[in-house]
C-alpha cells in the first residue's frame, strides 16, 4: 500500500482548482490524494483530498476519523472508494485538531475539546460548501459525511447544526453514539483519561521518543501493536508524540462524559439520511448498541457486519470497507440521477 508523503505539505486557504493542482505538486499522479495544511477559520487543518476527474453531481464525501483522529490511517479505505467510483467524486478527509504531529500542529499546549472538534468540522463543511458552489449556475454541492467511531457522533452534530446544507447521507461506521463509558472498552480503559494518567502517558511517550533509538522504538511499536509497516510508519510519525497522545486521551475522556443518552430525536428526525454500521465483536460500539438501535428504529438502515470486521478497520480492512461504502454511494448516486 502506498502512502502520502508528509514531508512537503502545502499551506492553502482553499482547495485548489483542478488546473492549479500541477502547479502545486509537480509529481501529482491522477487518482492519488493531495495532502494539504488547509486553513479553516483560524485552524491549520491536516487534509487529504482526492480530486474528482469530473464531478457532475457536485458530490463531496467528507470524512471524519475516529480517535485518534489521524486521517493518514484512512488512506487505503478512501483510496479504494475513489477508485471504485471511477474517481468521479471529491473526497476530503481531515484530522482531528491536535491529533497528529506536524507543521499544522504548532500549539503544543493546546487541548481540544469534543465541542472544539465539532465546531471545526462544521466550519470545514461551511468552507467546502462555499468553495464548491458553482460560479456559473450557483449549484451547491451535496455532501455525504462518513464518520468513524466518535467521528460518527461528530458527523451527527454537523447535521444537527447544518440541516439545510445539502447533507444527503451520513455513514456512521462502528459508531459511538451512546454511553461510551459503559461499553467494554470504556469500562476497561476509562482510568487512562483523567488528567494525571494522560499526563503520565504523554511524558512516557515523549521520553521513549527522546531516549530510545529510533530503530528500537519502531521495533517496540511493531511488537506491541502488530500493525503492518505502513501503519507503523504513521503511528511513529504522526501519533506517538507526547502532545498528540495527551490530546487523544483528553478527547477520549470528554467522550466518556458527553456521549451518554442517545439523541433519539435527532436520529428519528433524519433517519432516512443515516446508515448505522455495527460489528458484533466491537468493544466500543457493542452488539447491545446495534440491538438497541434496531429496536428504536426498526425502519432505519441499522446494519450488522457479517464478517465481524474490527472497530479499527482502517488498520487491516480498509479495502473491504472501502468497497462496502462505495456500494452505498453508488446506490445514492443512482437514486439521485433517477430523481433528475
MARZABA-392728 format. One record per residue (C-alpha): residue number from 1; x negated, z, y negated. Coordinates in Angstrom, 2 decimals, decimal comma. Layout:
# MARZABA-392728
<pt seq="NUM" u="X" w="Z" v="Y"/>
...
//
This chain:
# MARZABA-392728
<pt seq="1" u="0,00" w="0,00" v="0,00"/>
<pt seq="2" u="-1,36" w="-0,92" v="-3,40"/>
<pt seq="3" u="-1,01" w="1,45" v="-6,34"/>
<pt seq="4" u="-1,01" w="1,20" v="-10,08"/>
<pt seq="5" u="-4,22" w="1,77" v="-12,00"/>
<pt seq="6" u="-4,09" w="4,71" v="-14,40"/>
<pt seq="7" u="-7,48" w="4,04" v="-15,96"/>
<pt seq="8" u="-6,31" w="1,66" v="-18,67"/>
<pt seq="9" u="-2,99" w="2,98" v="-19,96"/>
<pt seq="10" u="-1,42" w="1,24" v="-22,92"/>
<pt seq="11" u="0,48" w="3,19" v="-25,59"/>
<pt seq="12" u="3,64" w="1,34" v="-26,64"/>
<pt seq="13" u="6,55" w="2,18" v="-28,89"/>
<pt seq="14" u="8,83" w="-0,06" v="-26,87"/>
<pt seq="15" u="8,52" w="-2,06" v="-23,67"/>
<pt seq="16" u="7,02" w="-5,49" v="-24,40"/>
<pt seq="17" u="8,91" w="-8,75" v="-24,30"/>
<pt seq="18" u="8,14" w="-10,99" v="-21,30"/>
<pt seq="19" u="5,95" w="-13,32" v="-23,35"/>
<pt seq="20" u="3,90" w="-10,32" v="-24,54"/>
<pt seq="21" u="3,03" w="-8,99" v="-21,10"/>
<pt seq="22" u="-0,03" w="-11,17" v="-20,53"/>
<pt seq="23" u="-1,38" w="-10,22" v="-23,95"/>
<pt seq="24" u="-1,25" w="-6,56" v="-22,96"/>
<pt seq="25" u="-2,68" w="-6,86" v="-19,47"/>
<pt seq="26" u="-4,66" w="-9,95" v="-18,56"/>
<pt seq="27" u="-4,68" w="-9,19" v="-14,86"/>
<pt seq="28" u="-0,93" w="-8,62" v="-14,61"/>
<pt seq="29" u="0,49" w="-10,07" v="-11,40"/>
<pt seq="30" u="4,15" w="-11,04" v="-11,39"/>
<pt seq="31" u="6,17" w="-8,63" v="-9,31"/>
<pt seq="32" u="3,87" w="-5,65" v="-9,80"/>
<pt seq="33" u="4,66" w="-2,80" v="-12,18"/>
<pt seq="34" u="3,09" w="-2,26" v="-15,55"/>
<pt seq="35" u="2,03" w="1,27" v="-16,38"/>
<pt seq="36" u="2,51" w="2,43" v="-19,95"/>
<pt seq="37" u="2,49" w="5,53" v="-22,06"/>
<pt seq="38" u="5,81" w="4,90" v="-23,75"/>
<pt seq="39" u="6,64" w="6,79" v="-26,94"/>
<pt seq="40" u="10,17" w="8,20" v="-26,58"/>
<pt seq="41" u="11,07" w="10,14" v="-29,71"/>
<pt seq="42" u="8,06" w="12,47" v="-30,02"/>
<pt seq="43" u="7,22" w="12,43" v="-26,32"/>
<pt seq="44" u="4,39" w="10,46" v="-24,75"/>
<pt seq="45" u="6,07" w="9,30" v="-21,54"/>
<pt seq="46" u="4,28" w="8,11" v="-18,41"/>
<pt seq="47" u="6,22" w="4,99" v="-17,41"/>
<pt seq="48" u="6,26" w="2,41" v="-14,64"/>
<pt seq="49" u="8,11" w="-0,80" v="-15,44"/>
<pt seq="50" u="8,85" w="-3,66" v="-13,06"/>
<pt seq="51" u="9,83" w="-6,53" v="-15,42"/>
<pt seq="52" u="12,54" w="-8,87" v="-14,24"/>
<pt seq="53" u="12,00" w="-12,59" v="-13,76"/>
<pt seq="54" u="15,45" w="-13,50" v="-15,02"/>
<pt seq="55" u="17,81" w="-10,58" v="-15,63"/>
<pt seq="56" u="21,04" w="-12,48" v="-16,32"/>
<pt seq="57" u="23,11" w="-9,38" v="-15,59"/>
<pt seq="58" u="21,04" w="-7,32" v="-18,08"/>
<pt seq="59" u="20,90" w="-4,58" v="-15,43"/>
<pt seq="60" u="18,37" w="-1,76" v="-15,55"/>
<pt seq="61" u="17,54" w="0,63" v="-12,72"/>
<pt seq="62" u="16,41" w="3,83" v="-14,43"/>
<pt seq="63" u="14,61" w="6,22" v="-12,09"/>
<pt seq="64" u="14,32" w="9,99" v="-12,48"/>
<pt seq="65" u="11,95" w="11,64" v="-9,99"/>
<pt seq="66" u="12,30" w="14,97" v="-8,29"/>
<pt seq="67" u="10,00" w="17,93" v="-8,84"/>
<pt seq="68" u="7,03" w="17,47" v="-9,04"/>
<pt seq="69" u="8,01" w="14,64" v="-11,31"/>
<pt seq="70" u="5,16" w="12,16" v="-10,83"/>
<pt seq="71" u="6,54" w="8,62" v="-10,98"/>
<pt seq="72" u="3,49" w="7,15" v="-9,21"/>
<pt seq="73" u="4,76" w="8,65" v="-5,93"/>
<pt seq="74" u="7,72" w="6,24" v="-6,16"/>
<pt seq="75" u="5,64" w="3,06" v="-6,24"/>
<pt seq="76" u="6,38" w="1,86" v="-2,69"/>
<pt seq="77" u="10,07" w="2,78" v="-2,98"/>
<pt seq="78" u="10,59" w="0,95" v="-6,26"/>
<pt seq="79" u="8,36" w="-1,98" v="-5,40"/>
<pt seq="80" u="10,50" w="-2,53" v="-2,30"/>
<pt seq="81" u="13,71" w="-2,51" v="-4,36"/>
<pt seq="82" u="12,25" w="-5,01" v="-6,83"/>
<pt seq="83" u="11,16" w="-7,37" v="-4,07"/>
<pt seq="84" u="14,43" w="-7,05" v="-2,12"/>
<pt seq="85" u="16,36" w="-8,01" v="-5,26"/>
<pt seq="86" u="14,18" w="-11,05" v="-5,92"/>
<pt seq="87" u="12,57" w="-9,42" v="-8,98"/>
<pt seq="88" u="15,77" w="-10,18" v="-10,92"/>
<pt seq="89" u="16,37" w="-6,75" v="-12,44"/>
<pt seq="90" u="14,31" w="-4,46" v="-14,62"/>
<pt seq="91" u="13,19" w="-1,18" v="-13,07"/>
<pt seq="92" u="11,99" w="1,62" v="-15,33"/>
<pt seq="93" u="10,78" w="4,94" v="-13,96"/>
<pt seq="94" u="9,39" w="7,85" v="-15,97"/>
<pt seq="95" u="7,52" w="11,01" v="-15,02"/>
<pt seq="96" u="8,87" w="14,41" v="-15,92"/>
<pt seq="97" u="7,33" w="15,75" v="-19,11"/>
<pt seq="98" u="4,21" w="17,79" v="-18,36"/>
<pt seq="99" u="4,24" w="16,91" v="-14,66"/>
<pt seq="100" u="1,24" w="14,64" v="-14,42"/>
<pt seq="101" u="-2,27" w="14,70" v="-15,79"/>
<pt seq="102" u="-3,47" w="12,06" v="-18,23"/>
<pt seq="103" u="-3,59" w="10,96" v="-21,85"/>
<pt seq="104" u="0,20" w="11,21" v="-22,05"/>
<pt seq="105" u="-0,04" w="14,98" v="-21,46"/>
<pt seq="106" u="-2,33" w="16,27" v="-24,23"/>
<pt seq="107" u="-0,47" w="19,53" v="-24,94"/>
<pt seq="108" u="-1,76" w="21,54" v="-22,02"/>
<pt seq="109" u="0,00" w="24,76" v="-23,06"/>
<pt seq="110" u="3,49" w="23,23" v="-23,30"/>
<pt seq="111" u="6,03" w="24,27" v="-20,68"/>
<pt seq="112" u="9,07" w="22,00" v="-20,49"/>
<pt seq="113" u="12,43" w="23,44" v="-19,52"/>
<pt seq="114" u="15,13" w="21,77" v="-17,45"/>
<pt seq="115" u="17,07" w="21,11" v="-20,64"/>
<pt seq="116" u="13,95" w="19,55" v="-22,19"/>
<pt seq="117" u="13,76" w="17,17" v="-19,22"/>
<pt seq="118" u="17,47" w="16,31" v="-19,50"/>
<pt seq="119" u="17,22" w="15,66" v="-23,25"/>
<pt seq="120" u="14,17" w="13,46" v="-22,68"/>
<pt seq="121" u="15,96" w="11,30" v="-20,10"/>
<pt seq="122" u="18,94" w="10,91" v="-22,43"/>
<pt seq="123" u="16,51" w="9,73" v="-25,11"/>
<pt seq="124" u="14,99" w="7,27" v="-22,62"/>
<pt seq="125" u="18,40" w="5,75" v="-21,86"/>
<pt seq="126" u="19,21" w="5,57" v="-25,58"/>
<pt seq="127" u="15,97" w="3,74" v="-26,27"/>
<pt seq="128" u="16,39" w="1,34" v="-23,34"/>
<pt seq="129" u="19,95" w="0,59" v="-24,42"/>
<pt seq="130" u="18,78" w="-0,26" v="-27,91"/>
<pt seq="131" u="15,87" w="-2,42" v="-26,75"/>
<pt seq="132" u="17,73" w="-4,35" v="-24,04"/>
<pt seq="133" u="20,80" w="-5,15" v="-26,15"/>
<pt seq="134" u="20,78" w="-8,92" v="-26,59"/>
<pt seq="135" u="19,91" w="-10,05" v="-30,11"/>
<pt seq="136" u="21,98" w="-13,23" v="-29,70"/>
<pt seq="137" u="25,35" w="-12,03" v="-28,42"/>
<pt seq="138" u="24,83" w="-8,23" v="-28,70"/>
<pt seq="139" u="25,47" w="-7,89" v="-24,96"/>
<pt seq="140" u="24,49" w="-4,36" v="-23,99"/>
<pt seq="141" u="22,64" w="-3,52" v="-20,77"/>
<pt seq="142" u="24,20" w="-1,90" v="-17,75"/>
<pt seq="143" u="22,42" w="0,98" v="-16,03"/>
<pt seq="144" u="22,05" w="2,29" v="-12,55"/>
<pt seq="145" u="20,48" w="5,74" v="-12,58"/>
<pt seq="146" u="18,60" w="6,67" v="-9,43"/>
<pt seq="147" u="17,82" w="10,36" v="-9,30"/>
<pt seq="148" u="15,94" w="12,11" v="-6,52"/>
<pt seq="149" u="16,41" w="15,83" v="-5,82"/>
<pt seq="150" u="16,64" w="17,60" v="-9,22"/>
<pt seq="151" u="16,46" w="14,10" v="-10,72"/>
<pt seq="152" u="20,00" w="13,58" v="-9,38"/>
<pt seq="153" u="21,18" w="16,61" v="-11,34"/>
<pt seq="154" u="19,36" w="15,38" v="-14,44"/>
<pt seq="155" u="20,97" w="11,96" v="-14,00"/>
<pt seq="156" u="24,42" w="13,51" v="-13,81"/>
<pt seq="157" u="23,75" w="15,29" v="-17,10"/>
<pt seq="158" u="22,70" w="12,00" v="-18,68"/>
<pt seq="159" u="26,05" w="10,52" v="-17,63"/>
<pt seq="160" u="27,84" w="13,59" v="-18,99"/>
<pt seq="161" u="26,13" w="13,13" v="-22,36"/>
<pt seq="162" u="26,43" w="9,32" v="-22,45"/>
<pt seq="163" u="29,63" w="8,34" v="-20,58"/>
<pt seq="164" u="30,05" w="5,18" v="-22,65"/>
<pt seq="165" u="26,52" w="3,81" v="-22,37"/>
<pt seq="166" u="27,14" w="1,35" v="-19,56"/>
<pt seq="167" u="26,09" w="3,60" v="-16,67"/>
<pt seq="168" u="27,62" w="1,78" v="-13,70"/>
<pt seq="169" u="26,32" w="3,89" v="-10,83"/>
<pt seq="170" u="24,30" w="6,99" v="-10,10"/>
<pt seq="171" u="22,44" w="7,12" v="-6,81"/>
<pt seq="172" u="21,91" w="10,80" v="-6,02"/>
<pt seq="173" u="19,22" w="10,83" v="-3,33"/>
<pt seq="174" u="18,79" w="14,11" v="-1,44"/>
<pt seq="175" u="20,49" w="15,74" v="-4,45"/>
<pt seq="176" u="20,08" w="19,37" v="-5,53"/>
<pt seq="177" u="23,40" w="19,84" v="-7,31"/>
<pt seq="178" u="24,38" w="23,41" v="-6,47"/>
<pt seq="179" u="22,97" w="26,83" v="-5,50"/>
<pt seq="180" u="19,37" w="25,70" v="-5,08"/>
<pt seq="181" u="18,20" w="29,31" v="-4,81"/>
<pt seq="182" u="20,40" w="29,79" v="-1,72"/>
<pt seq="183" u="19,00" w="26,81" v="0,17"/>
<pt seq="184" u="16,48" w="27,41" v="2,98"/>
<pt seq="185" u="13,56" w="26,26" v="0,84"/>
<pt seq="186" u="14,87" w="28,04" v="-2,23"/>
<pt seq="187" u="15,02" w="31,37" v="-0,43"/>
<pt seq="188" u="11,59" w="30,86" v="1,15"/>
<pt seq="189" u="9,73" w="29,73" v="-1,98"/>
<pt seq="190" u="11,50" w="31,47" v="-4,85"/>
<pt seq="191" u="8,71" w="34,06" v="-5,11"/>
<pt seq="192" u="6,37" w="31,32" v="-6,41"/>
<pt seq="193" u="8,41" w="30,62" v="-9,51"/>
<pt seq="194" u="8,05" w="33,82" v="-11,54"/>
<pt seq="195" u="5,59" w="33,90" v="-14,44"/>
<pt seq="196" u="2,84" w="35,84" v="-12,67"/>
<pt seq="197" u="2,94" w="33,78" v="-9,47"/>
<pt seq="198" u="2,90" w="30,44" v="-11,23"/>
<pt seq="199" u="0,02" w="31,54" v="-13,49"/>
<pt seq="200" u="-1,98" w="32,62" v="-10,44"/>
<pt seq="201" u="-1,21" w="29,32" v="-8,69"/>
<pt seq="202" u="-2,27" w="27,33" v="-11,75"/>
<pt seq="203" u="-5,51" w="29,30" v="-12,08"/>
<pt seq="204" u="-6,25" w="28,91" v="-8,37"/>
<pt seq="205" u="-5,84" w="25,14" v="-8,52"/>
<pt seq="206" u="-7,90" w="24,93" v="-11,70"/>
<pt seq="207" u="-10,72" w="26,94" v="-10,13"/>
<pt seq="208" u="-10,66" w="24,86" v="-6,98"/>
<pt seq="209" u="-10,97" w="21,68" v="-9,01"/>
<pt seq="210" u="-13,84" w="23,15" v="-11,05"/>
<pt seq="211" u="-15,89" w="24,84" v="-8,33"/>
<pt seq="212" u="-15,22" w="22,79" v="-5,18"/>
<pt seq="213" u="-16,98" w="19,41" v="-4,82"/>
<pt seq="214" u="-14,56" w="16,50" v="-5,16"/>
<pt seq="215" u="-15,09" w="15,20" v="-1,63"/>
<pt seq="216" u="-14,41" w="18,64" v="-0,15"/>
<pt seq="217" u="-11,40" w="19,11" v="-2,42"/>
<pt seq="218" u="-9,97" w="15,81" v="-1,19"/>
<pt seq="219" u="-10,63" w="16,79" v="2,42"/>
<pt seq="220" u="-8,79" w="20,10" v="1,95"/>
<pt seq="221" u="-5,82" w="18,38" v="0,30"/>
<pt seq="222" u="-5,65" w="15,84" v="3,11"/>
<pt seq="223" u="-5,84" w="18,61" v="5,73"/>
<pt seq="224" u="-3,13" w="20,72" v="4,11"/>
<pt seq="225" u="-0,69" w="18,02" v="3,05"/>
<pt seq="226" u="-1,24" w="15,41" v="5,80"/>
<pt seq="227" u="-0,46" w="12,74" v="3,22"/>
<pt seq="228" u="-1,64" w="9,18" v="3,57"/>
<pt seq="229" u="-4,60" w="8,03" v="1,50"/>
<pt seq="230" u="-2,62" w="6,50" v="-1,39"/>
<pt seq="231" u="-0,54" w="9,66" v="-1,80"/>
<pt seq="232" u="-3,59" w="11,93" v="-1,62"/>
<pt seq="233" u="-5,14" w="9,97" v="-4,48"/>
<pt seq="234" u="-2,00" w="10,50" v="-6,60"/>
<pt seq="235" u="-1,87" w="14,20" v="-5,69"/>
<pt seq="236" u="-5,50" w="14,67" v="-6,71"/>
<pt seq="237" u="-5,45" w="12,62" v="-9,89"/>
<pt seq="238" u="-2,00" w="13,43" v="-11,27"/>
<pt seq="239" u="-0,66" w="16,65" v="-9,77"/>
<pt seq="240" u="-3,39" w="19,11" v="-8,84"/>
<pt seq="241" u="-4,32" w="20,31" v="-12,29"/>
<pt seq="242" u="-3,61" w="23,84" v="-13,45"/>
<pt seq="243" u="-1,29" w="22,96" v="-16,35"/>
<pt seq="244" u="0,65" w="20,45" v="-14,24"/>
<pt seq="245" u="1,13" w="22,92" v="-11,38"/>
<pt seq="246" u="2,37" w="25,53" v="-13,84"/>
<pt seq="247" u="4,88" w="23,10" v="-15,36"/>
<pt seq="248" u="6,17" w="22,12" v="-11,95"/>
<pt seq="249" u="6,65" w="25,74" v="-10,88"/>
<pt seq="250" u="8,18" w="26,65" v="-14,25"/>
<pt seq="251" u="10,76" w="23,89" v="-13,89"/>
<pt seq="252" u="11,49" w="24,96" v="-10,31"/>
<pt seq="253" u="12,22" w="28,49" v="-11,48"/>
<pt seq="254" u="14,67" w="27,21" v="-14,07"/>
<pt seq="255" u="16,31" w="25,01" v="-11,45"/>
<pt seq="256" u="16,97" w="28,15" v="-9,38"/>
<pt seq="257" u="18,56" w="29,89" v="-12,37"/>
<pt seq="258" u="20,51" w="26,95" v="-13,76"/>
<pt seq="259" u="21,81" w="24,85" v="-10,87"/>
<pt seq="260" u="24,34" w="27,21" v="-9,31"/>
<pt seq="261" u="28,04" w="26,36" v="-9,19"/>
<pt seq="262" u="28,79" w="22,68" v="-8,61"/>
<pt seq="263" u="30,17" w="20,95" v="-11,70"/>
<pt seq="264" u="33,15" w="19,69" v="-9,71"/>
<pt seq="265" u="34,99" w="18,48" v="-12,81"/>
<pt seq="266" u="32,13" w="16,18" v="-13,80"/>
<pt seq="267" u="31,77" w="14,61" v="-10,36"/>
<pt seq="268" u="35,52" w="14,23" v="-9,91"/>
<pt seq="269" u="35,86" w="12,50" v="-13,28"/>
<pt seq="270" u="33,12" w="9,98" v="-12,47"/>
<pt seq="271" u="33,37" w="9,94" v="-8,68"/>
<pt seq="272" u="33,57" w="6,15" v="-8,47"/>
<pt seq="273" u="30,11" w="5,89" v="-10,03"/>
<pt seq="274" u="28,28" w="8,16" v="-7,57"/>
<pt seq="275" u="26,64" w="7,70" v="-4,21"/>
<pt seq="276" u="25,51" w="11,04" v="-2,79"/>
<pt seq="277" u="22,93" w="10,64" v="-0,02"/>
<pt seq="278" u="22,04" w="13,65" v="2,14"/>
<pt seq="279" u="19,90" w="14,23" v="5,22"/>
<pt seq="280" u="20,63" w="16,74" v="7,97"/>
<pt seq="281" u="17,25" w="18,49" v="8,07"/>
<pt seq="282" u="16,81" w="18,76" v="4,29"/>
<pt seq="283" u="15,72" w="22,24" v="3,19"/>
<pt seq="284" u="16,57" w="21,63" v="-0,47"/>
<pt seq="285" u="19,88" w="19,78" v="-0,13"/>
<pt seq="286" u="21,02" w="21,03" v="3,28"/>
<pt seq="287" u="23,74" w="19,85" v="5,60"/>
<pt seq="288" u="26,08" w="22,53" v="4,23"/>
<pt seq="289" u="25,94" w="20,84" v="0,83"/>
<pt seq="290" u="26,85" w="17,49" v="2,38"/>
<pt seq="291" u="29,78" w="19,08" v="4,20"/>
<pt seq="292" u="30,92" w="20,83" v="1,01"/>
<pt seq="293" u="30,82" w="17,57" v="-0,95"/>
<pt seq="294" u="32,76" w="15,76" v="1,80"/>
<pt seq="295" u="35,39" w="18,49" v="1,69"/>
<pt seq="296" u="35,69" w="18,42" v="-2,10"/>
<pt seq="297" u="35,54" w="14,63" v="-2,45"/>
<pt seq="298" u="36,89" w="13,02" v="0,76"/>
<pt seq="299" u="37,45" w="9,76" v="-1,10"/>
<pt seq="300" u="33,92" w="9,71" v="-2,53"/>
<pt seq="301" u="30,81" w="7,98" v="-1,25"/>
<pt seq="302" u="29,17" w="11,03" v="0,29"/>
<pt seq="303" u="26,74" w="9,72" v="2,89"/>
<pt seq="304" u="24,58" w="11,33" v="5,57"/>
<pt seq="305" u="21,31" w="9,67" v="6,55"/>
<pt seq="306" u="21,46" w="8,51" v="10,15"/>
<pt seq="307" u="17,70" w="8,74" v="10,70"/>
<pt seq="308" u="17,15" w="12,22" v="9,22"/>
<pt seq="309" u="14,81" w="10,95" v="6,50"/>
<pt seq="310" u="12,93" w="13,88" v="4,89"/>
<pt seq="311" u="13,63" w="15,17" v="1,40"/>
<pt seq="312" u="10,22" w="13,97" v="0,17"/>
<pt seq="313" u="10,98" w="10,43" v="1,34"/>
<pt seq="314" u="8,56" w="8,83" v="-1,12"/>
<pt seq="315" u="5,55" w="10,06" v="0,86"/>
<pt seq="316" u="6,19" w="8,09" v="4,06"/>
<pt seq="317" u="9,63" w="6,47" v="3,91"/>
<pt seq="318" u="9,57" w="4,66" v="0,58"/>
<pt seq="319" u="10,10" w="1,22" v="2,06"/>
<pt seq="320" u="13,04" w="2,32" v="4,22"/>
<pt seq="321" u="14,81" w="3,99" v="1,32"/>
<pt seq="322" u="13,95" w="1,08" v="-0,97"/>
<pt seq="323" u="15,81" w="-1,31" v="1,32"/>
<pt seq="324" u="18,74" w="1,11" v="1,53"/>
<pt seq="325" u="19,07" w="1,39" v="-2,26"/>
<pt seq="326" u="18,57" w="-2,36" v="-2,74"/>
<pt seq="327" u="21,53" w="-2,93" v="-0,42"/>
<pt seq="328" u="23,73" w="-0,71" v="-2,57"/>
<pt seq="329" u="22,60" w="-2,59" v="-5,67"/>
<pt seq="330" u="23,34" w="-5,98" v="-4,16"/>
<pt seq="331" u="26,89" w="-4,82" v="-3,45"/>
<pt seq="332" u="27,28" w="-3,71" v="-7,06"/>
<pt seq="333" u="25,89" w="-6,99" v="-8,39"/>
<pt seq="334" u="28,27" w="-8,99" v="-6,20"/>
<pt seq="335" u="31,25" w="-6,92" v="-7,39"/>
<pt seq="336" u="30,16" w="-7,45" v="-11,00"/>
<pt seq="337" u="29,93" w="-11,21" v="-10,51"/>
<pt seq="338" u="33,38" w="-11,27" v="-8,92"/>
<pt seq="339" u="34,83" w="-9,46" v="-11,94"/>
<pt seq="340" u="33,48" w="-12,10" v="-14,34"/>
//
